[in-house]
Structure formats: C-alpha cells, structure tokens
C-alpha cells in the first residue's frame, strides 16, 4: 500500500483557501509516484483526449488549478 511522504507545493491555505479544505493538492508517495486531489472531469474530457492518449478503467481525469501546479513546481524533483 502506498503512503503519502509529503505535500508537493503550497498548502491550500497558502494558496488562498479560507477554510484550507476541499482544495486541489499534490502529494509525493513513498514509491516516488504522485497523488493528486482535483475535480473529477473524466466525463467531460474523456472524449477530448488526443488519439495517442488513453485512460484505463481504474483511472480518472482530474483538474487542478494552474496555481496549484505552478506553486508545486519548485518541489518536484528533476529526476
């Protein structure tokens, strides 16, 4: 089972969330993968995937804000 090692980027409160809850977030896992909390947009975006992209039955398309990803950039390792 994967475990969250750390948050990548700024916490929701640092990005302006008043409650600090229910906001996009990115986490690094102990196996080096990343977990993302975002808005499920699978239904609306699935048909727009490019022909060389696909989604497995257990995968979802999620949206995170630009600010969430930009603020995480400095924390994402180069390799």
Secondary structure, DSSP 8 states (H G I E B T S, - for coil): ---EEEE-S--GGGGT-SS--S--EEEEETTS-EEEE-EE-HHHHGGGS-TT----TT---EE--HHHHHHHGGGS---
